[in-house]
Amino acid sequence: MPQKPQASPAAAASIEAWTERVITEREVSKSRARQLRWVAGELALVRNHEDFPFRAADNAADLLQPGPITAYLDLAARGELRRRAKAGDAHATTASMRIRADCLKILGEHGGILVAVADRPGLPELRETVDGPSRSQLRDYLARRAETAGAPAGRVRLFALIGVELDTGARVGELAALTLADLADDLSTLRVVRRPQARTVSEAVHDTVKLSDGTRAALRAWLEVRETLVQPLHGSPKALWVSVMPNHAGRLNVEGEAIRRPPGMPLMPRGMQRAYTRAVVEANMNLAGSPGWIPLPVRFEQLRRAVTERQRREDDVDLDATVES
């Protein structure tokens, strides 16, 4: 009978200390580090829950055993470990339970502890994507609004942003990470660093994508607007996409008032998603009843997957043609 792997002596530390060691030694991504710390925080708190029967589990090695893990996941799934109340159904989402299972496996593996989650939730069903005609209609709609004289900066930015997305199929985080240096001088190509999702271990891939004529024109207009936005700033940001309005910095000043960031600061992924959602909601209202118009989904990810599916089909066609020749 094979021997059970022995836990690393270091795993006898507290779950928080063990987690920090794992984060450092495995060199995980920032998003995965946040997830690991979140799970470690729940494991540290669960020992105080009245329905958790393993109160004596006071270190990482003890908490990562099958009994405590099962009890922890059960309480988490029921929403018993929330720090803040949630309106409606308090049960944990499938996505959050998948993250917990993945993080537990990482924490255990690093200490030689086999963590098996028997009923790890499967991948959720993918939402419907945006079909080709709808993508073309969206681009035309945004073009009409962005190319009018005196169009607001937000419209110009969104038209260029959607053009880049339709050409590259990049994730929101990958788009937010783009800099001016990623653009060719003549705007003919764009370099995209494609980063795998946090749960994978694949290396980032540097991809140079040819931009369409429409996207190049939209980018030229956006770069002019961008220049006026960043001009007042000292040490102008290098980000390709910047904010067009003042927004909250997420901090307070000494008087307890929210600190405002000026326009021209790098645009964050969440801001990018919000801008896209606003535009789609508006388009769905304005184009309702137009011939051939099908209301668009409001999540940016659904547009991205439509683009990548199209690119995959085109690659398959090119491969078939090469084989046949």
Secondary structure, 3 states (H helix, E strand, C coil): CCCCCCCCHHHHCCHHHHHHHHHHHHCCCHHHHHHHHHHHHHHHHHCCCCCCCCCCCCCHHHHCCHHHHHHHHHHHHCCCCCCCCCCCCCCCCHHHHHHHHHHHHHHHHCCCCCCCCCCCCCCCCCCCCCCHHHHHHHHHHHHHHHCCCCCCHHHHHHHHHHHHHHHHCCCHHHHHCCEHHHECCCCCEEEEEECCCCCCCCCCEEEEEECCHHHHHHHHHHHHHHHHHHCCCCCCCCECCECCCCEEEEEECCCCCEEEECCCCECCHHHHHHHHHHHHHHHHHHCCCCCCCCCCCCCHHHHHHHHHHHHHHHHHHHHHHHHHC
